[in-house]
Amino acid sequence: MKVLMLNGSWREKGCTYTALTIVADALKEEGVDSEIVFVGKDAVNGNINELIKSLKEKCAQSDGFVFGAPVYYASPSGEIQVVLDRLFGAAGDELRFKPAAVVTSARRAGTTSTLDVLAKYPTINQMPLVSSCYWPMVHGSAPEDVRKDEEGVAVMKTLGKNMAWLIKSIEAGKAAGVKQPEDVDKPQTNFIR
Ligand SMILES: Cc1cc2nc3c(=O)[nH]c(=O)nc-3n(C[C@H](O)[C@H](O)[C@H](O)COP(=O)(O)O)c2cc1C
């Protein structure tokens, strides 16, 4: 069992990364592997096609996902939005029916609007959204600030444990013969007139 996590900051080892490492440690305690992929650079330096191809392959091998991003101007970073816009177009099948969580990091404000945007991706693709004991955010400008955010740390730990529990529950359901829901015929209508 493996969880793929995306760090959508332009800083490879900053606050978002620190939050994701806390989730990773909690997953490990529950026997679930994880990988943190830094997408902030390749999202914007002309390598997006290669990045999406590689992520699509990783998605196929993963059982759960965490999409992490810092708050930039009260929204998710542009970097994560570029990646998720492209990834959900390219790898919808590899993502569907697998649990996902969203995580954000901010100095101060814009966290809930950021989480709302991030959660829009899994929730249009039939992915169970994993929650924690508070909205999944940490606060700080540097990794050491995040470590001092004791409530944020506990929220990340709980998120990792809840993700592990849901992945294991889905595996147990599959082993017991529970089938994925069948597709419903859905007309695609446009709101023109
Ligand atoms: C371009 C930019 C915009 C930012 N906008 C906000 C903001 O609206 N609200 C806020 O609290 N912090 C804001 N910040 C601070 C970061 O969200 C915060 O320091 C975050 O923890 C950084 O995470 P990282 O180290 O993973 O990049 C901004 C930072 C940058 C670089």
The ligand as a Gaussian input file, in Angstrom:
#p B3LYP/6-31G(d) Opt

LIG

0 1
 C        3.664000      34.472000      -3.489000
 C        3.305000      34.200000      -2.060000
 C        2.036000      34.527000      -1.616000
 C        1.673000      34.270000      -0.271000
 N        0.397000      34.545000       0.137000
 C        0.018000      34.259000       1.401000
 C       -1.312000      34.497000       1.848000
 O       -2.194000      34.936000       1.112000
 N       -1.613000      34.198000       3.150000
 C       -0.682000      33.697000       4.017000
 O       -1.005000      33.440000       5.164000
 N        0.581000      33.408000       3.613000
 C        0.953000      33.672000       2.326000
 N        2.227000      33.382000       1.909000
 C        3.130000      32.686000       2.840000
 C        3.133000      31.180000       2.615000
 O        1.844000      30.671000       2.365000
 C        3.649000      30.442000       3.857000
 O        4.875000      30.968000       4.259000
 C        3.740000      28.949000       3.612000
 O        3.877000      28.279000       4.839000
 C        4.922000      28.617000       2.721000
 O        4.931000      27.222000       2.453000
 P        6.192000      26.566000       1.690000
 O        7.359000      26.731000       2.590000
 O        5.822000      25.148000       1.475000
 O        6.338000      27.330000       0.419000
 C        2.601000      33.660000       0.601000
 C        3.891000      33.336000       0.124000
 C        4.235000      33.594000      -1.185000
 C        5.619000      33.219000      -1.675000

